Amino acid sequence: MAKWIQLHKEVINRRWASPVAVQRPPTHREASRFYELPGTRVEAMMDSRRDSATSCWTTCTNFWNTQKGVLLFAEIIICLVILICFSISAPKYSSLSVAEEIVAVFFLVLYSSNLHTKITIVNWPWCDFFRTFIAAILFLITSIVVLVERGALSTIFAGVLGLIATGIFIYDASVTFPLR
């Protein structure tokens, strides 16, 4: 206890002593440090909280700059545009783009937050491969059907974007194939 009191006095003298006559009020972090001993659990928790927030942001932004992050972002954007085009003239085809967009957002969050390394029950590379492969096949079939029907201009545009999405999904499937 005497060591803590001595340490407390040293901290006060070090942190609050100012060569200027006007002293500034303590920040929240400085005020909370009074009740911590160096190397205690409280100090370790505070530092890990700060480091985890920084590392989470760094991990997310680092993933968005990778090839897989750019592909997932492109898949989400193109599914959103296809959804808008189908919603204008042919809402019966919009469910595919909605479902694929939801799954792509799920994988984007999963990969960008590094949860795929913490949840090891599921083989994520194979799940991602099957997701992209099945999406490519379904977008190809839907686009061919839409283009053969020759509906409104937005439907034809959505069909062409569906073919582009098919190419993106095939490329993503070839990149994420786990046995390469």
C-alpha positions in Angstrom: 0.0 0.0 0.0 2.8 2.4 0.8 4.4 1.7 -2.6 1.1 2.6 -4.3 0.8 5.9 -2.3 4.4 6.8 -3.3 3.7 5.9 -6.9 0.5 7.9 -6.8 2.4 11.0 -5.5 5.1 10.6 -8.2 2.5 10.4 -10.9 0.7 13.5 -9.6 3.9 15.4 -9.4 5.1 14.3 -12.8 1.9 14.8 -14.8 0.4 17.8 -13.1 3.5 19.9 -12.6 3.6 22.6 -15.2 6.2 25.3 -15.6 3.4 27.7 -16.4 1.2 29.0 -13.6 -2.0 27.9 -15.3 -2.6 24.2 -15.2 -4.7 22.4 -17.7 -7.5 20.0 -16.6 -6.5 16.3 -16.9 -7.7 14.2 -19.8 -9.9 11.2 -19.1 -7.0 8.9 -19.8 -4.7 10.8 -17.4 -7.3 10.8 -14.7 -7.9 7.1 -15.0 -4.2 6.3 -14.8 -4.2 7.4 -11.1 -5.9 4.2 -10.0 -3.7 1.9 -12.0 -0.4 0.4 -11.0 2.0 -0.3 -13.9 1.7 -3.9 -15.1 -1.7 -4.4 -13.6 -4.6 -5.9 -15.4 -6.4 -2.6 -15.7 -3.5 -1.0 -17.5 -3.2 -4.0 -19.8 -7.0 -3.9 -20.6 -6.8 -0.2 -21.4 -3.9 -0.7 -23.7 -5.4 -3.7 -25.4 -8.6 -1.9 -26.0 -6.8 0.9 -27.7 -4.6 -1.4 -29.7 -7.5 -3.6 -30.8 -9.4 -0.6 -32.1 -6.4 0.5 -34.0 -5.6 -3.0 -35.3 -9.3 -3.6 -36.3 -9.3 -0.4 -38.4 -5.9 -1.3 -39.8 -7.0 -4.9 -40.6 -10.2 -3.7 -42.3 -8.5 -1.1 -44.5 -5.6 -3.4 -45.3 -8.1 -6.1 -46.5 -10.0 -3.5 -48.7 -6.7 -2.8 -50.5 -6.2 -6.5 -51.4 -7.3 -8.2 -54.6 -10.0 -10.2 -52.7 -11.3 -7.0 -51.0 -11.5 -5.2 -54.3 -13.3 -8.1 -55.9 -15.9 -8.3 -53.0 -16.5 -4.6 -53.2 -17.0 -4.8 -57.0 -19.4 -7.7 -56.5 -21.4 -5.7 -54.0 -21.6 -2.6 -56.2 -22.5 -4.5 -59.4 -25.2 -6.5 -57.5 -26.6 -3.2 -56.3 -26.8 -1.8 -59.8 -28.4 -4.9 -61.1 -30.9 -4.8 -58.3 -31.8 -1.3 -59.2 -32.2 -2.1 -62.9 -34.3 -5.2 -62.2 -36.5 -3.3 -59.7 -37.4 -0.7 -62.3 -38.8 -3.1 -64.9 -38.5 -6.8 -64.0 -38.7 -7.4 -60.2 -39.1 -11.1 -60.6 -35.3 -11.4 -61.3 -34.1 -9.1 -58.5 -34.0 -11.8 -55.8 -30.7 -13.2 -57.1 -28.9 -9.9 -56.8 -30.3 -9.3 -53.4 -29.2 -12.7 -52.1 -25.8 -12.5 -53.6 -25.3 -9.0 -52.3 -26.2 -10.1 -48.7 -23.8 -13.0 -48.9 -21.0 -10.9 -50.4 -21.4 -8.3 -47.6 -21.2 -11.2 -45.1 -17.9 -12.4 -46.6 -16.6 -8.8 -46.8 -17.2 -8.4 -43.0 -15.9 -11.8 -42.3 -12.6 -11.3 -44.1 -12.1 -7.7 -43.2 -12.5 -8.3 -39.5 -10.4 -11.5 -39.6 -13.2 -13.6 -38.2 -12.4 -16.3 -40.7 -9.2 -17.1 -38.7 -11.2 -17.3 -35.4 -14.1 -19.4 -36.7 -12.3 -22.6 -37.7 -15.2 -25.0 -37.9 -16.1 -23.8 -41.4 -13.6 -24.1 -44.3 -14.0 -20.5 -45.6 -12.0 -20.8 -48.8 -14.2 -23.6 -50.0 -17.3 -21.7 -49.0 -16.2 -18.6 -50.8 -15.3 -20.7 -53.9 -18.7 -22.3 -54.0 -20.4 -19.0 -53.4 -18.7 -17.3 -56.3 -19.0 -20.4 -58.6 -22.7 -20.8 -58.0 -23.3 -17.0 -58.3 -21.5 -17.0 -61.7 -23.7 -19.9 -63.0 -26.9 -18.3 -61.7 -26.0 -14.8 -63.1 -25.1 -16.4 -66.4 -28.5 -18.2 -66.6 -30.5 -15.2 -65.5 -28.7 -12.8 -67.9 -29.3 -15.1 -70.9 -33.0 -15.5 -70.0 -33.3 -11.7 -69.5 -31.6 -10.9 -72.8 -33.6 -13.5 -74.8 -36.9 -12.0 -73.4 -36.0 -8.5 -74.8 -37.8 -6.4 -72.2 -37.4 -2.8 -71.3 -34.1 -1.0 -71.7 -33.3 -1.3 -68.0 -33.8 -5.0 -68.2 -31.4 -5.3 -71.1 -28.9 -3.2 -69.2 -29.3 -5.5 -66.2 -28.8 -8.5 -68.4 -25.5 -7.0 -69.8 -24.4 -6.2 -66.3 -25.3 -9.7 -65.3 -22.9 -11.0 -67.9 -20.2 -8.6 -66.5 -21.0 -9.9 -63.0 -20.6 -13.5 -64.3 -17.1 -12.6 -65.4 -16.3 -11.0 -62.1 -17.6 -14.0 -60.2 -15.7 -16.5 -62.5 -12.5 -14.5 -61.9 -13.1 -14.4 -58.2 -13.8 -18.2 -58.2 -10.5 -18.8 -60.0 -8.6 -16.6 -57.5 -10.1 -18.2 -54.4 -9.9 -21.8 -55.6 -8.3 -23.5 -52.5 -6.3 -26.2 -54.3 -4.0 -23.9 -56.3 
